Amino acid sequence: MSAPKWGVVATIKAPVEDILEFCAHHLEIGAHRLFIYLDDDNRDAFRILSAHPKIRPVLTDDPYWKRLGMKRRVKHQSRQFENARHAYGRAGDVQWLTHIDVDEFLWSLDRPLADQLADLPPECLCARIRPVEALAGGGDTTHFKGYSIRQPKRRKETARIYPTFGEHLNGGFLSHVAGKMIYRTGVGGLKVQIHNVFVGDEMNPGQRELDGTQLLHMHAKSWEDFIAAFHYRLQKGSYRSELKPNMPREEGGLSLHELFSMIHEEDGEEGLRAFYDEVCTANPDLLDRLRAHGHLHSHALFLRDRRSRHFPASL
């Protein structure tokens, strides 16, 4: 029996170079099909991607939304849901599909992803890929922080690893710790959310942990990237006000929105920079603490080299 084919769907608003690196990486590790929904009028990216036989780019312009019989959704999360649904209906030549973002990179630790998927039992309709979050300043090697799956252990370790801000952080992450799902295609009634899938009212039927693959999340790979995205994320993205704190409020818990708002109001960008330096930078002390708890993961991605192999005319 041959290994199953798998694909990626992503809704992307990013520079052409970032889009090509995302695509090249996943082609390099074995993706059979990439469904790329361009969330702006990025015709340069569309032209380059259209020439690749394994990529199906879509300009999500007004005619696209009209073909779907709806207006363009205001929230980008809602646009992601609709695009993921659209891709699922077109994914007949892959057996598995995953919905991830342009700053997320699948990374197989020891065996190809297709081989890991082949080992999953038939009743497993989806598998969870856990994230690790990038630290800035690693040079050719990018260092990533991980976390413990069990919540009580995670809280204790996070407080030790991040002594100033750890009590307000979930595993030390600025982004999600839930990871993303990879799910079987051809399942009637399957609906994709950001971190889960549903078949009817059942969430994540037959879910397994895909321990042999990590989701490398380049959420804040440099101070410049972090501060450039800060206000958008505070209002509409991963630091928005409706997201809950890591621990109960009666125990002193603050949401990221509350924590960042407080830091920004009291100390401005200087305070945010101090936070970033402690939590998001590959300084020797943080690397040592992560290593001591088994949560340091280091990978050389060579994204530019991969891009040059798959899109040589773009350089």
C-alpha positions in Angstrom: 0.0 0.0 0.0 1.5 3.4 -1.0 1.8 6.2 1.4 -1.1 8.7 1.4 -0.8 12.0 -0.4 -1.2 15.2 1.7 -1.8 18.9 1.0 -1.9 22.3 2.6 -4.5 25.1 2.5 -3.6 28.6 3.5 -5.1 32.0 3.4 -2.2 34.4 2.9 -1.6 38.1 2.9 2.2 38.5 2.8 5.1 39.6 0.6 5.8 37.4 -2.4 9.1 36.2 -0.9 7.4 34.9 2.2 4.7 33.2 0.2 7.3 31.4 -2.0 9.3 30.3 1.0 6.2 28.9 2.6 5.3 27.0 -0.6 8.8 25.8 -1.3 9.3 24.4 2.2 6.2 22.3 2.0 6.9 21.1 -1.5 10.3 20.1 -0.3 9.0 18.0 2.5 6.5 16.1 0.3 3.3 18.1 -0.1 1.4 16.9 -3.2 -0.9 19.9 -3.4 -0.9 23.4 -2.1 -4.2 25.5 -2.1 -3.1 29.1 -1.7 -5.8 31.7 -1.2 -4.3 35.2 -1.7 -6.2 37.5 0.7 -5.2 40.6 -1.3 -4.7 41.4 -5.0 -1.3 39.9 -5.1 -1.0 39.2 -8.8 2.7 38.8 -8.8 2.4 35.9 -6.4 -0.6 34.5 -8.4 1.4 34.5 -11.6 4.4 32.7 -10.1 2.3 30.1 -8.2 0.1 29.4 -11.2 3.1 28.1 -13.1 3.8 25.4 -10.6 2.0 22.1 -11.3 1.4 21.3 -7.6 0.0 24.7 -6.5 -3.5 25.9 -6.9 -3.6 29.7 -6.2 -6.8 31.7 -5.9 -7.2 35.4 -5.9 -9.9 36.0 -3.4 -11.3 39.1 -5.2 -14.9 40.2 -5.5 -15.7 37.7 -8.3 -14.4 34.9 -6.1 -16.8 35.7 -3.2 -19.6 36.2 -5.7 -19.0 32.7 -7.0 -19.3 31.4 -3.5 -22.6 33.2 -3.1 -21.5 35.5 -0.3 -19.9 38.8 0.5 -16.3 39.0 1.6 -16.2 38.2 5.3 -15.0 41.1 7.5 -13.0 38.9 9.9 -10.0 37.2 8.5 -10.8 34.1 10.6 -14.1 33.8 8.8 -12.4 34.1 5.4 -10.1 31.3 6.5 -13.0 29.1 7.3 -14.6 29.7 3.9 -11.4 29.2 2.0 -10.7 26.0 3.9 -14.2 24.7 3.0 -13.6 25.6 -0.6 -10.3 23.8 -0.7 -11.8 20.7 0.9 -14.2 20.4 -2.0 -11.3 20.5 -4.4 -8.9 18.2 -2.6 -9.8 15.0 -4.4 -6.2 14.1 -5.2 -5.0 14.1 -1.7 -6.0 11.9 1.2 -5.1 14.4 4.0 -5.3 18.2 4.2 -4.0 20.7 6.8 -5.1 24.3 7.2 -2.1 26.4 8.4 -0.8 30.0 8.1 2.1 31.5 6.1 4.2 31.8 9.3 3.8 28.1 10.1 6.0 25.4 8.7 5.4 21.6 9.1 8.6 19.8 10.2 9.0 16.0 10.3 11.3 14.9 13.1 12.4 11.5 11.9 10.1 10.0 9.3 8.3 11.6 6.3 4.8 13.0 7.1 3.2 10.6 4.6 4.6 7.6 6.5 3.3 8.9 9.8 -0.2 9.4 8.3 -0.1 5.9 6.8 0.2 4.5 10.4 -3.0 6.1 11.6 -6.0 3.8 12.0 -9.1 4.2 9.8 -11.2 5.5 12.6 -8.8 8.4 13.0 -10.2 11.2 10.9 -7.8 13.9 12.2 -4.5 14.3 13.9 -3.1 17.2 15.9 0.2 18.7 15.1 1.6 20.6 18.1 3.5 23.9 17.7 6.8 25.2 18.8 7.4 28.9 18.7 10.4 30.6 17.1 13.0 32.6 19.1 14.8 35.5 17.5 18.5 35.6 17.0 19.6 32.1 16.2 21.5 32.7 13.0 21.3 29.9 10.4 19.8 27.7 13.1 16.4 28.8 14.4 15.7 27.9 18.0 12.2 27.1 19.1 10.5 26.9 22.5 8.2 24.1 23.3 5.9 23.3 26.3 4.4 20.4 28.3 1.1 19.0 27.1 -0.2 18.5 30.7 -1.5 21.8 32.0 -0.3 21.6 35.7 3.2 20.7 34.7 3.2 23.4 32.0 2.2 26.1 34.5 5.0 25.2 36.9 7.7 25.0 34.1 6.5 28.2 32.4 6.9 30.2 35.7 10.5 28.8 36.0 11.5 29.4 32.4 10.1 32.9 32.1 10.5 34.4 35.6 9.1 37.9 35.0 6.1 37.2 32.8 5.6 33.4 32.9 2.5 33.4 35.1 0.6 35.2 32.4 1.8 33.1 29.5 0.5 29.7 28.3 3.7 27.7 27.9 5.6 30.9 27.3 3.9 31.3 23.9 2.5 34.5 22.4 0.5 32.5 20.0 -1.6 29.4 20.2 -0.5 26.2 21.9 -3.4 24.1 20.5 -1.6 23.5 17.2 -3.3 22.7 13.9 -5.2 19.7 12.6 -4.4 17.5 9.6 -7.6 15.8 8.5 -8.8 13.2 6.0 -10.5 14.3 2.8 -13.7 13.0 1.4 -15.5 12.9 4.8 -19.1 14.0 4.4 -20.1 17.0 6.5 -16.5 17.8 7.8 -16.0 21.4 8.7 -12.7 23.1 9.5 -12.2 25.6 12.3 -8.8 27.2 13.2 -7.7 24.5 15.7 -10.3 21.8 15.3 -12.6 20.0 12.9 -16.2 18.9 13.2 -18.2 16.2 11.6 -21.8 17.1 12.5 -21.7 17.9 16.2 -18.7 15.7 16.9 -15.4 17.5 17.4 -12.2 15.9 16.2 -13.5 12.4 15.6 -10.8 9.7 16.3 -8.1 12.4 17.0 -4.6 11.3 17.5 -1.4 13.2 18.4 1.0 13.3 15.5 4.1 13.3 17.7 6.6 12.9 14.8 5.8 16.3 13.3 6.1 19.8 14.7 4.4 23.0 13.6 7.2 25.6 13.5 5.5 28.9 14.2 7.5 32.0 13.2 5.1 34.2 15.2 7.6 36.9 16.2 10.8 36.0 14.5 12.3 39.5 15.0 11.6 42.5 17.1 10.8 44.4 14.0 8.2 41.8 13.0 6.7 41.8 16.5 6.2 45.5 16.8 5.0 45.9 13.2 2.2 43.4 13.9 1.5 44.4 17.5 -1.4 46.8 17.2 -3.2 44.7 14.6 -2.8 41.6 16.8 -3.9 43.6 19.9 -7.2 44.7 18.2 -8.0 41.8 15.8 -5.5 39.0 16.0 -4.0 36.7 18.5 -3.8 39.3 21.3 -7.4 40.5 20.9 -9.5 41.2 24.0 -12.0 38.3 23.7 -9.3 35.7 24.3 -9.2 34.3 27.8 -6.3 34.5 30.3 -4.0 31.5 30.8 -5.1 31.1 34.4 -8.3 32.1 36.3 -8.7 35.8 37.0 -9.3 35.0 40.7 -5.7 33.7 40.7 -4.4 36.9 39.1 -4.6 35.8 35.5 -4.3 38.3 32.7 -5.1 37.8 29.1 -2.4 38.7 26.6 -4.5 41.7 25.6 -4.5 42.9 29.2 -0.9 42.2 29.8 0.3 43.9 26.6 -2.0 46.8 27.1 -0.7 47.3 30.6 3.0 47.1 29.5 2.4 49.5 26.6 0.5 52.0 28.7 3.1 52.0 31.5 6.3 51.7 29.6 5.6 52.1 25.9 7.7 50.3 23.3 10.6 50.2 25.8 8.5 47.9 28.0 7.4 45.8 25.1 11.0 45.4 24.1 12.0 44.2 27.6 9.2 41.6 27.3 10.4 40.6 23.9 14.0 40.2 25.0 13.1 37.9 27.9 10.4 35.8 26.3 11.1 35.8 22.5 14.9 36.1 22.1 17.4 33.2 22.0 19.6 34.6 24.8 21.9 32.1 26.5 20.0 32.1 29.8 16.6 31.3 28.2 18.2 28.6 26.0 19.7 27.0 29.0 16.4 27.0 30.9 14.5 25.6 27.9 17.1 22.9 27.4 17.0 21.9 31.1 13.2 21.3 30.8 13.4 19.5 27.5 11.7 22.3 25.6 14.5 23.6 23.3 14.1 22.6 19.6 16.6 23.8 17.0 16.3 23.5 13.3 18.0 24.9 10.2 15.3 25.7 7.7 17.3 27.2 4.8 14.1 28.7 3.4 15.9 30.8 0.8 17.7 27.7 -0.6 14.4 25.8 -0.9 12.8 28.8 -2.6 15.6 28.9 -5.1 15.1 25.2 -6.0 11.4 25.4 -6.5 11.1 29.0 -7.8 14.5 29.7 -9.4 13.1 32.6 -11.6 11.9 34.5 -8.5 15.4 35.3 -7.1 
